[in-house]
């Protein structure tokens, strides 16, 4: 089905429950790319390659979607502010689905048949939807000819001290997994190793995504030993480790020494609206690598690339 017809379908679906932040035609095709509109904001997609650094040639095995948000006078708006503007539960559910729909359509128009996509699901969306997580999005996927097996749902861990939030997050992820999605868990810097392992035990993600500052990539031998211990424990859990925000050759070399298999960062290519490479990853999770990653190049602040999806 042509992208224009899919956009018409999505816009019809989103008119079912009119909301004050929902403009006429919230998804639009503009200069060959798909944009979403949330109040005064224009949302579109950039993609960054996920690279198998253990392979010769650093081959691309997936793409992470990020949202680019532009407000008045085309000024970039930080992603946390975009989501903070959705104060009501209905608004955050709509905004989160809108971002993922825009990413999916921009991915669909240029991806190969076996390509896979990493999509972030906001924590407030998970808590605002009472049950059947993934059902709505699965319907959109099928309309596009995609399957959940080609999507990796990426979430942040719940608050350690909030038992209800942890229980509801676990239930939501079980729903996603039951529908065939793979799962990735984000870990920010400063999280204690024991907490990381506890979250992994509870959520059982297929991937654990670490910021390079979390294991202190390339700092010193003490950091190396600690990181290698953490990575070994994560591998024992059955999760693959992804380290992102790698910017230098030294950081990539250190990550490789740690035994990290998958990585992302400006060293391998800046986030871009265009997929520069194929992403052949089989749906059974076994690894089959694609083409070489794009050349490195740092993201400038003026690019307005907002690291959130």
N, C-alpha and C positions, 0 to 999 in steps of 0.2 A: 504494500500500500504506500503511495507517495506520502512524504512527510507532511505536505500541506493538508491532506485528508486526515492524517492522524492528529494534527493540531486542531482541526475542526472538531474532531471527536472529543479530544481532551477538554476543549473550551465548553462544549455542550455539557460534559460531565460536571465541570466546575460551576456551571450555572444552576445546578440542581439546588444548591443551598446558598443563595445570594448573601454576600457579606459586604460590609461597608468598605473593606480594604480590597475588594475584588473589582478591578476595572473591567470594562467591556473588552473581551478578547484578551485574557491574561497571558496567553501564550501566543507569540507571533513569530513569523519568519521574517528576518531582517537581514538583507545583504547576504543571504545564503546560510545564516546561522539562526538558531532558535533562541529567542529571548523570553523571559518571564517578567511579569509586572506585578508588583506588590505595593499598593498605594503609589507614592511618587517614585519608587525605586525601579530601576531596570536591572534585571538579573540575567547573567549569561554564564557560560562555562569556559573553564580552561582545564587542560588535562596535563598531568605530569607522568612520565613513564616510571614503571616499577621494573627494576633491573635485577637479573640473576648475576650477582657479582662473583659467584663461584664458577660460572661458566666462562669459557674463553671468549673474549670479545664483548663481554657485558651485554647480554641479550635481553631485550624487552619481553616481559612476561605478563604485563598488565598495565592499566592506567588508573590513576587516582583522579577523581573529579573534584575541582574546587569551584566555588562560586565567585564571580566578579560582580560587585554591586556598585551601581552608579546612581547618585542622587541628583539633586538640583545642580545645574551648571556642569553636569558630567563629573562631579567630584566623587572620588572613590570613598565608599563608606566601609569601615571595618566590619567584618562579618559578625562579631559579637553584638555590635550595635544594631545590625539588621535583625537578628533574632530577638534581641531585647525589645525591639519595637513591637513584636507580636506578644502583647501582654496576656491576651485571653487564650484559653486552651484551644478553642476552635481556630484561632489565628495561627498558633504555632503548628498545629497539624496541617493546616492549609499551606503555610509557608514551607514547611519541611517537604511536603509532597510536591509542591511547585518546583523547588530546587532540584529534587531528584528527577522529576519529569523533564525539566529543561536539560539536565545532564544526559539523561537517557536518549532524548531526541537528537542532541548534538553528537552523541556517541554513535547512535544508530546510522546517521547519514554518512558516516565515513568508516565504520568498523567492518572487519571481516567476520565471517560466519562463526569462528571460534573465539573471537575476542572476548575478554572479560573486563569488568569495570568495578572499581571500588567506590562505593557510595556511603557517605556518612549519614547516619540517622541521629537527629538531635535527641538528647536525653529527655527533654520536655515533651517531645513527640511520643516517646515510648511510654511515659507516665500518663499522658493525656488520652491515649487510645486504650480502652478498657480490655479489649480482647481481639483475637484474630489478627494479630500484627502480620503485615505482609500481604493480606488478602486483597486490599485495594490496589496496591502496587503490582501485584501479580496479574491482576486484570489488565492493567496498562501494558505490562510486558508482553502478554499474549497478543494484545492488539497490535503490537509492533513486530510480532514474530520472534520475540526473545523468550528465554526461559530463566527461571530463578537461578539455575546452575551457573549462568554466566555473570551473576551479580554477587559481589562480596559486600555484605552489610557491615559497616564499620561503626562501632559505638565506643563511647567512653565508659569506664567502669563506674558503677554507682558509688555513692558516699558510703564509706566503711561503717559509719555510726548510724546509718538509717536502715534498719532491718526491713521496713516495708518497701523502700526503694529498691533494695537488693532483691527482694522476693519478686517484685513486679518486673524488674529488668531480666531476671532469670526466666520468668514465664514468657516474656516477650521474645527473648532470643530462642527459646524452645519452639515458639510458633514459627519464627523465621526459618529455623533449621528444618522443621517438619515440612515446610514448603519447598525445600531444596536449596535455599540460599546458603552460601558459606559465610562465616563470621570472622571479623577482625576486631580486636580490642585495642584501643588507643591507650598508651601510657604516657603521661606527661612527666617532665623532669621533677625530681624532688619526692617522688613516690617511693616509699620504703620497699625493699626487695620482698619482704615477707607479705606485704599487702598486695604486691603484684602477683605473687604466686597464689595467694588466697583467691583473688579475683579470677585468675586463670582456672583454678580448681572449680569455682562456682559456675563460671560462664562457658568454659570449655571451648574457647575460640579456635578456629583453624589457623589464625595468624595473630601474633602479638606485635603491635606496631609501636616502636620506641623512638622517641626523639634522640638524636645523637648525643645530646647533653645528659640524657638519663643514665646511660652506661659510661659517660665521660670518655667518649671515643677519642683515642689518641693522646690522652693526658699524660699518663705515667704507668709504670709497671704495676703499681698497687691497683690503680683503676682497671688495668687490663685483667688482673687476676680476679677482681670482683665481678667484672663484666662476663668473663668466661664462665665463672660459676653460675651466674644468673642465666646465661644462654644455655648452658648444659641442662639446667633444671627445666627451662622452658621447652627444650627439645624432648626431654623425658616425658613431658606432659602431652606430647604429640603436636604441639603448635610450632609453626614455622615463624621465625623471627624476621621482622622487617625493621630496618633502621632507616629513618628518613632525615632530611635536612643535611645530607652529606654534600659538602661544597668543595673539598680539596682532595687531591690524590692521596695525601697522607691519611685522611680520614677514611677513604675507601680501603686503603691498604690495611689500616688498623681493624676495620670491620671484618675484612676477609680473614685476618689472623684470629679474630674471635670465633670464626666459624659461622658468621652471618651469611645466609644464602640470598636474601632479597634486600634491596636497598632502593632508596629514592633520594632525590636532591638535585640542586642546580648543577652539580658536577656532571650529571647525565643528561641534562636538558631542562631549559626553563619551562614553566607551565605555559601552554599554548592552546588556542582554540582548536588547533588542528592536531589530529593524531598523525605523527610522523612515521610510525612503524606499525606493522601487524603485531597482534598480541595472541599468538596461538597457545592457549592454555586449555587442555582437555577438561571436561566437566568432572571427570573422576578424581581430579586433584593431582594426578601424576604429572610430572613436569615434562613439557615439550617446548623448547625455547624458540623464540622468533628471531628477529633481526637485531642488528647492533643498535645500541642506544644512540640518541642524537648527541651532538657535541655539547660540552658544558657551556654555561653562560649564566652569570648571576642574575637574579631578578632584581630590578631596580624598584625603588619605592614608587616612582612615577608610573610604573606599569599597573598599579592598582590591583595586583593579584592577591586575592584574599584567601587565606589558607583555611577554608572551611567549606563544607558541602552539606 
